[in-house]
Amino acid sequence: MIELKTFNRKELEELISSGGFQQYDFLPVTRHRAESQIRNPKSSDEQTLLILAFYNDRLAGYAGCFPDSIITGEKVISYAWLSTLYVHPEFRKKRVAKKLLKKACEEYEGRIAITEFTAEAEALYTIMGIFEYVFPKEGKRYYFRTDATGIIPEKKPETKVLKPLFQLMDVIGNSVLSVKNIRVKEPDFRYEVLSRIDAQSAGFINEFSSQRNAEEINIFIDHPWILEGKKDHRYLFSSFAEVFKYFWIKIYDENNRLSSCFLLQFRDGYLKIPYLFSNNNLDHVVEFLTYFIVKNKIKGLTSYQPALNNKIKDSGTFPKIYERDFKREYLFHKQLLQALPEGFDPHYQDGDGDCMMT
């Protein structure tokens, strides 16, 4: 028999502070992820943040809910992202995932959104017949250095014995690229690199339509879902990385006025741009990225910023050696779509939803 237990902000805090989440064979949440969820400014005290499924008193799976809101005119529509859905292999033929998903939809009256899902999870969402694909984002992943050591063994585990050869290939390839990129110089325009958003940037951001403001972004910078350190293998979602940092970049024009601000997420050699705000001065953004990528030996960059990607395409100096097309799909529950005005598009940035945190 499957039993479900829900946790709101207070109950989740009690679960973490008591250490109760550590008692199971696998972790339903990490301490730092729970603490971040508790501080989510768009979460109310009553909303469910975590759902645990028990089968004969044993933890069988869990679902995470990440509250958010959309402003349409004067109306605020609350909903939640399904941030995690996991069922232990021992219980995967006992309809646990469907029970968890139905409970999440029930807790939020059908106002559930999902993105960055696996093919296995997507099959479940499709079978349920309650979600629709909406607002797809076309993106690019750019590669700047060879990484045969990391990529090939991951895709083909039988090649792990060849790791020394791959390492030698990377050393040779990246040495050649370093010589090629030696001409990249530091930009001659004014810029700043901060650890979080400052007051000047916050005022600048307010000039743009955005699903998140500076205060909200700073909360998640200060309370990330990923920490630097060794992974706890009892938690199956992202929780630790060797390197995980945020950089807030400010770029000024020739009149010393702020013209662009953006957030960089740096994780184990790879970059994302969760948020970008610019007064159409993307040439300087591309120039700064070129310098930052070469200086920090970045392996790759994923961007769903269409205007920036077009500017990169026109750039003759961007240090990419290869690029791939990417597509991010979003699934909205039909009841959430019914609550939105006809033709409404939230114009999500890369970091909206729970994407900024992982």
Residue pairs with C-beta under 8 A, 6 or more apart in sequence:
1 55
1 56
2 53
2 54
2 55
2 60
2 94
2 95
2 96
2 99
3 53
3 54
3 55
3 57
4 51
4 52
4 53
4 54
4 99
4 100
4 103
5 51
5 52
5 54
6 48
6 50
6 51
6 103
6 107
7 15
7 48
7 49
7 50
7 51
7 52
8 45
8 46
8 47
8 48
8 49
9 37
9 38
9 43
9 44
9 45
9 47
9 49
10 45
12 29
12 34
12 37
12 38
12 49
12 50
13 34
13 38
14 20
15 21
15 29
15 34
15 50
16 29
16 31
16 34
16 35
21 27
21 28
21 29
21 31
21 34
24 59
25 58
25 59
25 88
25 234
26 59
26 88
26 234
26 235
26 236
27 232
27 234
27 235
28 50
28 52
28 59
28 62
29 37
29 50
29 62
29 64
29 235
30 225
30 232
30 235
30 239
32 223
32 224
32 225
32 227
32 239
33 225
33 239
34 49
34 50
35 223
36 220
36 223
36 224
36 225
36 357
37 43
37 49
37 50
37 64
37 66
38 49
39 219
39 223
40 66
40 67
40 219
41 215
41 216
41 219
42 67
42 68
42 69
42 78
42 216
43 49
43 67
44 67
44 78
47 65
47 67
47 78
47 80
47 107
47 108
48 65
48 104
48 107
48 108
49 64
49 65
49 66
49 67
50 62
50 63
50 64
50 65
51 62
51 63
51 64
51 65
51 100
51 103
51 104
51 107
52 59
52 61
52 62
53 59
53 60
53 61
53 62
53 63
53 87
53 91
53 96
53 99
53 100
54 60
55 91
55 94
55 96
59 88
60 87
60 88
60 90
60 91
60 94
60 96
61 85
61 86
61 87
61 88
61 91
61 96
61 97
61 100
62 84
62 85
62 86
62 100
63 82
63 84
63 85
63 86
63 100
63 101
63 103
63 104
64 82
64 83
64 84
64 85
65 80
65 81
65 82
65 83
65 104
65 107
65 108
65 112
66 80
66 81
66 82
66 83
66 353
66 354
67 78
67 79
67 80
68 78
68 79
68 80
68 81
68 113
68 211
68 352
68 353
69 76
69 77
69 78
69 79
70 76
70 77
70 79
70 211
70 340
70 346
71 77
72 340
72 341
72 344
73 341
77 111
77 336
77 339
77 340
78 108
78 111
79 108
79 111
79 112
79 113
79 336
80 104
80 107
80 108
80 111
80 112
80 113
81 112
81 113
81 114
81 115
81 353
81 354
82 101
82 104
82 112
82 113
82 114
83 354
84 237
85 97
85 100
85 101
85 121
86 236
86 237
87 96
87 97
87 100
97 124
98 124
98 128
101 124
101 125
101 128
104 112
105 112
105 130
105 333
105 335
109 335
110 130
110 333
110 334
110 335
110 336
111 333
111 335
111 336
111 339
112 131
112 332
112 333
112 336
113 330
113 331
113 332
113 333
113 336
113 353
114 121
114 125
114 131
114 330
114 331
115 328
115 329
115 330
115 331
115 353
115 354
115 355
116 328
116 353
116 354
116 355
116 358
117 125
117 329
117 331
122 331
125 131
125 331
130 333
130 334
130 335
131 331
131 332
131 333
131 334
132 331
132 332
132 334
132 337
133 329
133 330
133 331
134 330
134 331
134 332
134 337
135 330
135 345
135 346
135 348
136 327
136 328
136 329
136 330
137 304
137 327
137 328
137 330
137 348
137 350
138 304
138 306
138 325
138 326
138 327
139 302
139 303
139 304
139 309
139 325
139 326
139 327
139 328
139 350
140 302
140 303
140 309
140 312
140 323
140 324
140 325
140 326
141 300
141 301
141 302
141 303
141 323
141 324
141 326
142 300
142 301
142 302
142 303
142 312
142 318
142 320
142 322
142 323
143 299
143 300
143 320
143 321
143 322
143 323
143 324
144 177
144 293
144 294
144 298
144 299
144 300
144 301
144 319
144 320
144 321
145 170
145 173
145 174
145 177
145 269
145 297
145 298
145 299
145 321
146 169
146 170
146 173
146 174
146 177
146 321
147 170
147 269
147 299
147 300
148 166
148 169
148 170
148 173
149 163
149 166
149 167
149 170
152 159
152 162
152 166
153 159
153 160
153 162
153 163
153 166
159 166
174 297
177 319
177 321
180 319
181 294
181 319
184 290
184 291
184 294
184 317
184 319
185 291
186 291
187 284
187 287
187 288
187 291
189 251
189 252
189 253
189 254
189 284
189 287
190 251
190 252
190 256
191 249
191 250
191 251
191 252
191 284
191 288
192 249
192 250
193 247
193 248
193 249
193 250
194 201
194 247
194 248
194 249
194 250
195 221
195 246
195 247
195 248
196 218
196 221
196 222
196 246
196 248
197 205
197 214
197 217
197 218
197 221
197 248
197 261
197 263
198 248
198 250
200 250
200 258
201 214
201 248
201 250
201 258
201 261
202 213
202 214
202 215
204 258
204 261
204 277
205 213
205 214
205 261
205 277
206 213
206 214
207 277
208 277
209 347
210 275
210 277
210 349
211 346
211 347
211 348
211 349
211 352
212 275
212 351
212 352
217 263
217 274
217 275
217 351
217 356
220 356
220 357
221 246
221 248
221 263
224 244
224 246
224 357
225 238
225 239
225 354
225 357
225 358
226 238
226 239
226 240
226 241
226 244
226 267
226 357
226 358
227 239
227 240
227 241
227 244
228 240
228 241
228 242
228 243
228 244
229 240
230 240
231 239
231 240
232 239
232 240
237 358
238 358
241 267
241 268
242 268
243 266
243 267
243 268
243 269
244 265
244 266
244 267
244 268
245 265
245 266
245 267
246 263
246 264
246 265
246 266
247 263
247 264
247 266
248 261
248 262
248 263
248 264
249 260
249 261
249 262
249 263
249 264
249 288
249 292
250 258
250 260
250 261
251 258
251 259
251 260
251 261
251 281
251 284
251 285
251 288
252 258
252 259
253 259
253 281
253 284
259 278
259 279
259 281
259 284
260 276
260 277
260 278
260 279
260 281
260 282
260 284
260 285
261 276
261 277
261 278
262 273
262 275
262 276
262 277
262 278
262 285
263 273
263 274
263 275
263 276
263 351
263 356
264 271
264 272
264 273
264 292
265 271
265 272
265 273
265 274
265 351
265 356
266 296
266 298
269 297
269 298
269 299
269 300
270 298
270 299
270 300
270 301
270 302
271 293
271 298
271 300
271 301
271 302
272 301
272 302
272 303
272 350
272 351
272 355
273 301
273 303
273 305
273 308
273 350
274 349
274 350
274 351
274 355
274 356
275 349
275 350
275 351
275 356
276 285
276 305
276 308
276 349
276 350
278 285
278 307
282 307
282 308
282 311
283 311
285 308
285 311
286 308
286 311
286 312
286 315
286 318
287 317
289 301
289 318
290 315
290 317
290 318
290 319
292 298
293 301
293 319
294 319
302 326
302 350
303 309
303 312
303 350
304 326
304 328
304 349
304 350
305 349
305 350
312 318
312 320
330 348
330 353
346 352
350 356
